[in-house]
Amino acid sequence: MTTQDQAAPPGNRLSVKSTLGSHVIALLAFLALISLFYAPVLLGKRTFSAGDFTDHFFPFSLFLRSELLAGRLPVWNPFTYGGHPFLADIQAGVFYPINLVFLGLSTPFTSDAARLYFLQIEAIFQIVLAGFFTYLLVRSLTGRPLAGFLAGGVFALSGYLTGYPVLQLAILRGGIWLPLVLWLLLHAFDQPRRWRWWIAAALVYAVAFLAGHPQTFLHMSYAVLAWIALLLFKERRNRPQELSIGGYLLRIGLFYMLFAGVIAAQLLPSIEFMRLSVRASADYTFVSGGFPLADTWQALLPQLASRYSPLYVGIPALGLAVLAIGQALRAPDSASRGSVVRSAGDFRLLVAFFALLALVAWLVSYGRNAFLYPLFYRLLPGWNLFQGQERAAYLVAFGLSILAGYGGAALDVVSPRQRRLVALAYGAVVVTGIAVFLVGYQAAGWTAASPAQVGLTVVAALVALGMFVAVLWPAGLARWRLPLVTLLALAQLFVVNRGVNSDAVPLAEQAALPTGALAVQQAVMEQGNVAATVGPLAYQGPPGRVYNEHQIFEDYGMRAGVEELWGSSPLRLSRTAALLEDFPQDRLWQLMGVQHVLNSLPALYQPAEPLAEFPGPDGASHLHRLEQANPRAWVVQTVQSVNDDAALPLLGDASFEPATTALLPPVTDTDGRAGLAAEGLLALPGQNAVKMEQIAPGRLRFDVQSEHGGLLVVSENWMPGWQATIRQTSDSAAAPAPVVRADFALLGVPIDPGESIVDLAYRPKSVRSGIAISVVTLLLLVLAVVVARLRRDKAQASRAQRIVAAMILALVVIGAIVLMLRTFEGRANSTTIGRQQLAAALDHYSASLPAEKVRIAQNYPDSDLWRYYQGNVDHLVLPPVRDDPAATVQEIDRLIKEGVQRIVLASQPAGEWDSTGVAQQAISQRYSLLATRQEADWTVQIYARPPDALQPLDEI
């Protein structure tokens, strides 16, 4: 084995400067290649296909952006699953650096279409990085830049990386880092006393984890562990005097320790969430699915069995992989000829590694359809957690790409006779395989692909095979053989895989909310806050939740500003999943505060008002508003202690009354029961009034008036980390209060008689501890680097320079700690960021009506806001004259005459222009308040006038 500099003869070693220059050229070449591949998307002519990319990762991205612009760490998402731990859901990629970079780049553009475009660019850029990182690894292994480019191009354009990972963005984000980690570890073992390689490898490995796809990271981790074992064996065999086995183990241990410290901010919350999620216990049937054996044909004939062909690397690349394996099987004296590697033993060892990596992953990708995955499931940690074993194709494509690079580098080493033998043998196998497929296709009457598609694919494969054999056969193409085979391999992948994941849909159309989501958004906004009396409870609160029975994509709530009961994240709380999947719907709607139902039924089985009808996935979709209000918080006076197995059927029993009795876990349960009786009556029945206010995601406030006290039950998903404080109206100080799990999955807070203010905030210790560990780890790393540099330069460094360095380090530490604390406390740290968030919110709240029917108002004459607002709704200042009620009323009357149905008012935190609330008072005389939202430092209120009913669908 060799690093890049060692691959070349000593007299021809490249300088560091020229090496970096060639790397830059390679990076630019990959940028050009992938940009050409995705040119229609980059030019806005096509967009990525609708699916997980647009319906899951796009809403996640918008929510993450809105929270960061508000100066909040996005720990809680109220818009899916009745409340979801957003940061702990690793697929959100909250700490993934590339995600954050592209979020920052898109910040000046507030439209959803712009954010979708930048998300597409992010995906394309990561494919560029995948190719470049593979180039670095193969160039170092072979000493041949063009062989590295060949391998990188094959991996970047492979059927795997251009297939579903592009749409399932977390898979793509995680999968690109494996070659870079292997490259850095290669240098670390080659120069074990240079700590920079070990540090860089640990940091890149951490980035791969933060990318947000645990299954891909699992595959990567086993590959990295095997790579470390291989390099350790190789170095101890070749250079036993370089470093002791203890020295290597120390460095490997520190590599993993640094990795663990950096990822703690994500790891601790994710572990906490995972233990409570549906993945805490998954059975074999659920996780063991994989490729059908028939999908093996996709290695030769792509896109016949399915839309994607993740096992496909192309006919030429597969042939080069075969050539590399054949070369490795040759005798040691001939295997080392040329400049491919510095020793035949290393060459065989590395080829065997990547061949075994591809073979083992290929067998695992069949899941229960082959013999290997059942063994992995029972014996190896982590393989029992994830479904979809076909995703192991990631390692197949990667391993074959590396072997293709080795094969390309070996082209000028093998003799003409050997090349022709490989060409004949490989050609015979491919032709035989295609013939067997055609016979089986005709005999089985396969209908997955049309005869014309099969014929075209077969012809294309045979043409590619013929050209590959033609390049290998002649004896006089020594200089041109590798460039020609590189061009052939990449051209075939370019033609076959181009356009697999894109549709001819305009960007604005792809980013637009569907009709159903707009109808739901309008219905919720027009209903506004709920005010109802239910039995002894007088309730006021935000709009009720929506139950979307698979009529529109599940994560629409994050885009429409609607709190939805469903979601699309594969990680969801197991108790929430139990309520959603096998529980009486009417009781579910009652417990979760549902007010609107979207399904395929023209009428519900309980009283409801039909609001709208529009085309759905399987016929018409119907939107209903329940006549009975379902409060999202209420007070009970009785508790009953039951375990979860008994709680679920009891909650669903029609005779059980959750409005008066709450089910709590047994006293021995770790969910907490401080200050509550184990069973029975907490207080005498009496009148209760609850006013609920949403301060921000994960922050709720309740004004509770209770005659005798009891337990405040809140319709929000329970998780460790909910904290409560209670302040009696007669007391200015707030006191901490216990938060218990009530009614199987909800929150409960004990309250005293009288009036009290209850504040609930989701501030999990796992997040605080994780961030602290990560920050301390990074600061210690910076300190170690600074100390090492000072020690190295001690002779040159003056005392003043060391003092300056220490001061800079102290400022970095203080700044990081302050930023961490301020971010987690949710403060708006930047006026600019706050205005950007406000502008995006105003654009959002003015949507779903024609622009001429809406006006955006601000109660202060500040034009800076409109530098960030990019919508087409007119805006004005209310009051038009400072503290002038008459002028304000006159302006409101003018808007009514113009047919304005909605006013979105942004109020300054400490208004000087409108010091007495003139704007709110004047608008309230003519319009109804629908909702109040807090955006950074501004209060945003949405007002509307009749008609209260939904507009006809053609006007939405």
N, C-alpha and C positions, 0 to 999 in steps of 0.2 A: 504494500500500500504506500501511497505517497501523497503529500500535500502538493499544492500547485508548484511551488518553487522547487521541490525535490524531484518533480516529475521531469523537469528539463535537465539536460546535462549541466554540470557545474559551470562551464564556460559560457553558457547561454541563458543563465538565470535572468528572469525579468526583474527589473527594479520595481520597488514598491510603487513608484509613480506610474510606470507604464502598465503595471498590473491593474491599478485602480482605473487607469484610462480605458483599458480593455473591458473592465467590468461596467463602466459607464456606457460604453458603446453597446455592450450586450443588453443592458437594461433598456436603452433607447430602442434597440432592435425588437425586444419583446414588446415594448410599448407600441411600436409601429405595427407589429404583427397582430396583436390582440385588438388594437384600435381598428385595424382593417377588418378583422373578423366581426367585430361588433359595430361597424360603421353605421348601419341603419339605426341602431339604438342611440348612438352618440349624436347622430344628426337629427334625431327626433322623428325619423320616419317610421320607426317601429318601437314597441315597448316590450318589456319582459311580460310573458304570459301571465294572465290572471291566475291566482292561486295563493300559495303560502307567501310569496313575495309581496303581493299587493294586499292580501287580506289578513296577514299576520305580522310580518316584519315591518311593513309600512306603517300600520297603526302604532306598533310598538315604538317605532322611530319618532313618530309625531308626538306621542306622549312623553317620551324621554326628552325631546327637545323642549316641550312646553314646561316641564318641571325644571330643567336646568336653567332655562331663561328666567324662571321665577325665583331662581336662587335656592331651589330645594333639591335635596337628594331624593330621587324617585323611589322611595321605599314601599309605597302602597298605591295600588291602582284600583280605584273604586268602580271602574267602568266594565269590568268583566268578573264573572263568577260571584257576584255579590261582594266583591272585595278580594284582591289578589296581591300577594307579596311580590311586587314588581321586581325589586332589586334581587331578591332571593331566587327568582326565576332566572336561571343562568342564561337562557336564550335571549334575554333582553340585552345582554352585552353592555351593561351600564359602564363597566370599567375597561371595555375593549378599546385600545388606543385609536385604531383606524376608524372605528365607528365614531368616536368623539371628534377626530380630525374632520371628517366629512360633515358631521353635524355642525361644526364650527364654520366650515366653508359655506354651508347653505344658510347660515343664520341671516344674512342680509336679504334673503328671498323668503318671504313669508307665505307664499302660496303652497298648497299641498302638492300641486304639480311640480313645482321646483324641488321640493323635498324628495318626491319620487324619482325625479331625474338624477339627483345627487346620490340617491341610494343605488340606482343602477350603475352610476359611475364608480361607486365604491366597490360593487361586485366585480366590475370589469377590471378595476385596478388590482384587486386581489388575485385575479387570474394572471395578470402581468407578474405580480410578485411570485406566484407559484412557479411560473416558468423560470424566472430569474434565479430563485433560490435553488431550483433543481440544476440549473446551469452551474452555479457555484460549486455544488457538491460533485457533479460529474467531471467538471474541469479539474478539480483538485484530485479526483481519483484517477483520471486518465492522462492528465497533462495536455488535453486537446480541447481548446476553446470551442471548436466547431462541434465536437462530440457532446460537449456540455449544452450547446445551443440546441442540438438535435434532441437530447433527452428532455430539456426544459420545454421545448415546443411540443413534443409528444405528450408530456404530462398536461400542459396547459390546454391543449386542443383535444385531449382524449375524450372518449365518450362519457367518462365519469365526470370530469371537471366541467364539461360544457353541458352536462345533463341536469338532473334535479338539484345538485348542490347550488346551482346559481339561483334557483327559486327558494330553496330552503337555506337561507343565507347563513345561518349559524354553522351548517356543515361546511360550506365554502370557507368561512372565516377560520375555522379550526384546522381545516385540512391543508392549508397552504404552508404551514410552518414546519412540517416534518423535515423537509430537505435542509432547511436552514439550521435546525437543531443538530441534525446529523453532521453537517459541515462544520459547525462550531465545535462539536465534540471531537470530530476528526482532528482539528487543529489543537484542541486541548490535550488530547493524548499524544499527539506528535510533539508538542512543546509543553509538557506537563507543569513546568515551573512558571509558565506565563499565566497568571491568574485571570487576565482579561478574557481569555477564551472560555474559562469555566463560568465566569460571571455572565458573559454575554449569552452563553448557552442556557443558563438558568433563567435569565430574563426573557429570552425568546420562548422558552418552554412555558413560562408563566403567561405570556401573551396568548399562546395557543390555548391554554385553559380558559383565560378570560374571554376568548372568542365565543364561548357559550354553547358548545355541543359536546356533552359528556361522552356520548358514544364514540364520536370521532376521536376525542382525546384519549379514550380507553385504547382504541386501536393504535393510536400514535404512541402511547406510553409503553405498550408491550414491544413495539418496534424499537423505541429508544432504549429500553432496558436490554433488549437483545443486542443492540448496537454497542452499548457500553460493555457488555460481556465479551463481545467479539473483539473490540479494540483492546480491552484489558488482556485477553488471551494473546493477541497478536503482539502487543508491546512487550509483554513478559517473555514471549518466545524470541522476538527479534532483538530486543534491547534490555536485557535483564538488569544491566548496570545503570540504566537511565534513572529509575526511581524504584523504591521498594514497593512491595505489594501494599504495605501499610500506607505509604504516601499516596498511592492511587486511591485506596479506599477512603482516605481522609478527604481527598478532593471530590470524590463522587458523593460522599456524605454531605459536604458543604454545598455541592451543586443542588441536591434535593432540599436541603434546609433553606437555602436562599429562595428557591422556587416556592416552597411552602409559605415562607414569610411574606413574599410579594403577593401571593394570591389570597391571603387570609381574608381580605376585605370582601371577596366574593365567596370564598370557600365556606366560612362559618355560617353565613345566612343560608347558603344553598344546602348545606348539610341539615340545618335545622328544618328547612322547608321540605327537603327530600324525605325526612323521617315521618312527616305528616301527610305526604302526598300519596297519590295512587301508585307511585313507583316503590313505595316501601315494601310492598309484597306483590310481586307479579308472578303468575304461574307460568309453567313451562310452555303451555299451549300459546299463551299470549306473546311470549318473547321469541319463540323458536322459528318463526317464519323466515323464509329466505327465498333465493332463486329457485324456481322449478328447474329440474335437470335439463329441460328443453331449452332453457335460456343460455345454455353453453354455446349454442350456435351463434349467439351475438358476438362472440370473439372473432368470427369470420364474416358474418353477414349482419350488419347493424340494422336496427330499427324495424326488424320484421316481427319479432315476438312482442315488442312494446315500443312506446314512443322513445324511450331512452335505452342506450346500450352502454352501461357503465363498465362492462368488461372489454370494450373495444378500444384498442390503441392503433389500429390500422394494420393492413397486410405487410407493408414494408417494415414498420417498427417491430411487429411480432417476429418477422424473419430475422431482423438484427438481433433480437433477444435470443433466438435459437442459435445464431452464429456465435454469440458470446458464450453461451453454455457449452457449445461444441468446442470452442477454443479452450475453455477452462478444463475440459476433460482430456486434453492432449498431454503429452509427456512434458515434464518440467523444463527440460532443456529448450524445447521449441516454444513453450508457452511464454517465455520471457523475452523472446526476440523483439526488437524494436523498443519504442519508448512508451509503451502503454502503461506499464507499471514498473517499479524498480525490482520486484521479485515475483517469480512465478507462483510461489506459495501464497503471497498476498492476493494476487490476481484470482487464483482459484477460490480462496477463502471469501473474497468479496462477492464474486459472481455467485458462489453457492449461497451466501447470505441473502442476496436479493432474489435469487431464484426460489429459495425456500420461503421467503417472506411472501412472494406472490402466490406460490403454490398453497401454502397453509391458509392464507386469506381467501383464496379461491374456494377451497374446500369448506371453510367456515361460512362463506357467503350463501351456501345452499341451506343453511339452518338445519332443521330436522330432516331435510331431504337427503342428507349425507351423514357420514359417520362421525365427523370431527366435532361439530358444534355440540352435540350431546355431551361429549367428554369435557369440552371447555365449560359448558354450563355447570357441570358437577364439580369440576376440579379447580378452575381458575377464578380468582376474585373479579367481580365486575361483569362477567359475561351473563349473569342471570338478571341483570337490571334493565336491559334495553331490548326493544323489539326491532324487527327489520334487520336481520343478519345480512341481508344483501348489501348493506352499507360497507361491509368489509371489502367490497370491490375497490374502495379507496386505496387499500394497500396493494391490491392486484395491479391497478393502473400505475401506481407509483413504482412498484418493483419492476414491472415490465418496461417502464420508461427508462429507469436506470440501466437495465440490461440492454436496451436499445442503444443507449449512449456508449456502453462498453462495446457492443457489437460494431458501432460506427467507428470507434477508435481502433478496433482490431482489423479493419478492412485492409490496411496496408501492411499488416503483419502476417496474415495467413497467405498461403501460397495460392496461385490460380487454381490448382487442382482441388484444394480444400474448399475454396469459394464455390467452385462449380458443383462439388459434392453436396455442400449445404444447400445451394440453389435447387439442385435436382430433388434432394430429399424433402426439403421444405415445400417445394412446388407440388410434389406428389401427394404429400399429406394434405395440403390445402385443397387440391383438386378432388382428392378422394372424399374429404370432409364435405365439400359442396355437393358432390354426387350423392352421398348418403343422405344429406339433408333434402335434396330434391326428391329422392325416392320416398323418403318418409313423409315429406310434405304432400306428395300426391296420394300416397296410400292412406294417410290419415285424414285427408280432406280438410286440411288446416285452413281456417278462415281468418286468422289474425292479420294476414296481409293478402292483398290481391295478387293474382298471377302476374299482372304487369309490374307491380312493385317488386315481387320476388325476382322476376326476370331482369329488371334493371339493376337490382342490387347484386345479383350473381354476375352479370356482365361487368359491372364496375369492379367487383372483387377480382375477377380474372384478368382484367386489364391492368389493375394495380400489381397483381402477381407477375404478369408478363413483363412489365416495366422493371420491377424489382430484379427479376432474374436477368434481364438484359443489362442492368447496371453491374450486377455481380459477375457476369460471365466473362467479359473481355479481359485481356491481360494488359492492355495499354492505357488504362484509365487511372493510373496511380494517383495523379494529382486531383482528378475531378470526381473520383468515385464517391468520397465522403460528401462533398457538396451536392452531388446529384442525388444521392440517396436521402440526404437531409431535405432537399427540395421536394422529392417525391413523397416522403413520409408526411411532411407537413401539409403539402398540397392535398393529399388524399383526405386527411383529417379535416382540413379547412372546408373542402367541398361537402363531405358527408355530414358534418356536425353543424354547419352554419345554418342559422335560422331555427334550430331545434326549440329554443326557448323564447322566441319572440313572435309577436303578432302585429299585424298591420293596423294597430289601434292608436289613434293620436294620444299624446301624453295627457292632455287635459281630460280626455274622455276616460282614460284608464285611472286617473287620479280622482275622478268625480265620485261622489257618493251615489249608490244606486237609488232608484225611486223609492224602494221600501225604507231605506235608511232615512231619506229625506222626510218621508211621511211620518215615521216614528219621531224624528227630531222635532218636526213641527207640532205634532200632537202633544209631546211632552212640554214643549215651551209654551204652547197655548193654554194648557191646563195650569201650568205654573205650580206654585207651592200648594201643598195639600193642607186643607183645614177641615177636620171632621170630628164628630163625636161618636165614639164607638163604645157603647156600654158606659161604664163609669169614667172613661178616658176622654179628655178633650185634647186633641192632637193637632199640632201645626208642624209642618216640616217641608223638606224639599220634595220635588216631584218623585213619584214612585218609580220603582224599577220596571224594566221591560222584560218580558219572557218571549224570546224569539225562538220559535220551534223550527229551526233550520230553514227558514225562509230567505234569509240574507246571511252574509258571512258573519261569523260569530263575534269578531272583534270590531264591528262597526261602531260600538259604543265609544271607543277611544277617539274616534274621529267626529262622531256626531254630538259628543258631550252628553251621552245618554248612559245611564247606569243599567247595564245588561246583566242578566242572570247566567247566561252562557258565555263561553269563551273558547278559543281554539288552542291555547297552550297545552301541550301534552302533559305538562306538569301542573296538576291542580290538587287542591286539598282533598284528601280521601273522604272526609266527612261531607264536603260540598258535593263531591261526585256521587256519594250515596243518596243525597237528597235529590239530585238531578236525575238519577238513572232509575230508581225504583222506589218511588214515594208518591202518595196522592198529590196530584197537581194543585188542587184547590188549597190544601194545607200548606204546600210549598209556597204558593203565592201569598198566603196569609203571613207565614213566618218571614218571608224575604221582602215584604213590602211591595209586591208587584201591583202595578196599576194598569199597565197596557200589555196586551197579549197579541203576538203576531204568529198566526198559524194558517193552515189551509182550510179551516172550517168557517163556513159563512155565519155560524152561530155557536156560541159557547154553551156549555151545560150549566152555567150559572149566569145571573143577570149581568149583561154587558151591553154597551152601546157600540154598534158598528160604526167605524170611522172612515175606513178607506178600503179599497180593493185595487189590486194591481197584479201584473203577471208575476208568478213565482216559479220556483224550479220545477214543480210538477203540477202545473195548472195555476189557478188563481190563489193569491195570498190575501189574507184578510187581517185588518188591524182592528182590535177591539179595545175599549176602555171599560174596565170593571166598574160597575155601579157602586159596589161596596168598597169604601176606602180601606186600605191595608196599611196601618201605621208602621213606621220604621223604628219606633221605640215605644215602649209601654211599661207600666209599673204593675208588678204582681206582688201579692201578699203571701203566697204559699209556695214552698219549694218541695220537690220530691227528689230523693236520691236514687238514681238508677245508673247502671253501667250502659255503655254504648249499645250493646246487643239488645237490651230491653228498651232503650230510649227511642230508637227509630220506629219500631212498630207502635209504641205508645203515642208518640207524636202524631203518627198518621191515623190513629184511631179517631173516628168522628165524635166519640163521646168525650174525648179529652179537650180541655179548654185552655189553650196557651195564654189567653188574655188574663187569666187569674192564677195560673200555676206554672212555674218554671221547673224544668228538669235539670238537675245538676249532677255532675259525676260524683262517685263515692268520695268520702272524705279522704281516703288514702290516695286518690288520684293526684297526680302532680300538677294538674291544671290550677290548683289554688282554691281554697275555701275560707280564707282568713275572714273572721268576723261574721260568718254566716252559720246559721243553725244547720245541723245535718239533715233535718227533715221536719216538715210541718209548717206551722203558721209563723210567718215573720212579723206580721202586723195585722191589725183588724182591717177588713175591707173598708174602702172609702173612696172619695172622689180624688182623681188625679188629673193633672194637666201637664203635658210635655210639649215643649217647643224645641225643635231640632234645627241646628244650623251647621252647614258644612263650611268650615273655615278654609280648608285645603285638603287635597288627598291625604288620607291618614290622620286628619284632625277634625274632630266633631265636638260640638258644644250643645248642651241641653239645659234649658231653663225648666226645672221640674218643680211643680207644686203638688205636694202629696199630703193628704189629710193625716195619714197614719204612717207613712214611710213604707219601705218594702225593698224590692229588687228592681232596678231599672234594667230592662232587657232591650238590647240594641240589635237591630237586624243588620249586623255586619259580621263577617267571618272572623272567628276567633283564631288568633295566633299568639304564641309567646311574644311578648314585646308590647302589647297594648298596655298603656299606663293611664291612670285616671287620677284626677284631682277634683275635690269637691269644695265649693265655697258657699257657705250659707249667706244669704243676702244681708244678714245682720253682722257678718264678719268679713273684714276686708282681706283676710289671709286664707289661701287655699290649702287644703290638707290632702296628702295622698290617700287614695282609696284602692281597695283590692279590685281586680278585674277577674271574673271567673268565667268559665265556659258554661253557657246556659243553653238549654234546648238543643243539645247535641252539637251545634256548630256556631252558636251566636255568642254575644258578649253580655255579661251581667255585671252591674255595679250596685252594691247596697247603698240605699239612701235613707236619710232620716226624715221624720215628719217636717212639714213646712216647705219653704221655698229655698231651692239651692241651685247653684250653677255647677254642672258636671262637665268637665273637659276631658275628652278622650284623645289620646295621641298614640300613634303606632311608632314607637322608638325602641326597636329590639336591641337587646344587649349584644346579640351576635353581630349586628352591623357595627356598633360602636367598638366592640372588642376587635373585630376583624380589621376595621380601618386603622385602629391604633397599632395593631401588630404590623400591618403593611407599611404604615408611615414610619414606624420605628425601624423596621427592616431596611427601608430605602435610605433613611437618614444614617443608619449605621454603615450601610454600604458606601454612601458618600463620604462619611467620616474616614472609613478605612482607605478609600482611594486617596483622599487628601493627605492623610498621615503617610501613606506609602510614598506619595509624590514628594512630600516634604522631607522624608527620610532619604529618599534617593537624591534629592537636590539640596541636601542640608549644607553641603560645602558652598553652594552658590547662593542659597537663600539667606537674606538678611533677617534680623530679628523683626524689623518693621514689616517685611513681607509675610512672615509667619503670623504676626498679629492681624494683619489685614485678612489673611486667609481664614483665621479663626473667627473674625468678625463676620465675614461673609457666610461662613458655615452656620454661625449662630442665627443670623438673619434668616437663612433658609429654614432652619428648624422652627423658629418662631412663626415665620410666615406659613409654613405647612400646617402647623398645629392650629393657628388661628383660622386659616382657610377651611380646615377640616371641621372645626367646631361650628363656624358660621354656616357652612354649607349644610351640615346635618340639622342645625336648628331651623333651616328653611328661611333665612333672611334674604331679601333682595339686595345683592351686594353691588349692583351696578345700575346706574340710571339708564345707561344705554340698553343693557340687557332687559331691564324692566320695561322700557318703551317698546322694545321688539316683541316681548311677550304680550304686552297690551295690544299692540297693533295686530298681532296674529289672532288674539282673542276677539277683537272687534270684527275682524273679517269673518271669523267663525260664527259669531252670534248674529251677524247680519245675513247669513246665508239662508237658503231655502225659500226666500221671497224675491220677486223681481226688484232690481235696484231702486226703481222709482217708488217702491212701497216702503222703503226703509230709510232712516236717517241715523247717522252716528253723531252724538252730541258729546261735548265735553264742557264741564262747568268752570273752565278757566281758559283764557286766550293764550294757549301755548302751541305754537306751530311746529315745534320739534317733533311731536308725535307723528305728524303726517309725512315725515321723511321716511318712516318705516312702514307706513300703511300703504299697501299696494292694491287694495280693492277698488271697486268702481262705484261705491255708495257715497253719496254726498254727505258732507259733515258740516256742523255748525257749532256755535258757542251759545250755551244757555247758562245764565241770562246774557242776552246780547249786550246789555249795559250792566255795569257792576251793581249787584244787589238790587235790581229793579224788577219787582214782581209784575208790574203792568206790561212792560216791554216783553217779558218772558211769556205771559199769557197770550199776548198778541202774536208772538212767534209760533206758539203752539197751535193757535187757531188757524194760522196760515198753513201749517203742515197738515192739519185735518182737511182743509179745503183742497189741498193737493193730493189727497187720498193716501197719505202715509199711514200705514197700519202698524209699524213697529219703530220704536225709538230705542237705541242702545246708548245709554248714558254712562260715560266714564267720569268719575268724580275724583278730584284731587284729594290726597290724604289730609292736608291742612289747607283748606280753601281760603284764599283771601279775596278772590273775585266774587265768590258765592259763599259768603261767610255764614249765612243763615239758612242755607238749603233751599233757596228759591227755586232752583231747577227741579228738584225732586217734588216739591209741593205743587208747582204748576203742571208738571207732566201728570202727576197722580190725579189731578182734577179731571183730566180728559182721557187718560189711558190707565190700563190695569197693569200692576206690577206682576210679571211672570216669574222672575228669578233674580237673585242677587249672587254675584260671583266676586271673589277676590283674585285679582290678577296683579302679582307683584305688590306694589304699594297703592294700587288704584282699586276702587270699588266700582264694579260694572253692574248696572241694573238694566234688565230688558223689560220694556213696557210694550203693550199691544192694545189695539182697539178691535171691536167687532169688525168683521164676522169672526166668532169664536170657533166655528166649525172649520174643518180642514178645507183648503182650497181644492178645486178640481185638480186631478193629477196632471192635466196638461198645462197647468199654470205653476206647478211646483218647480 
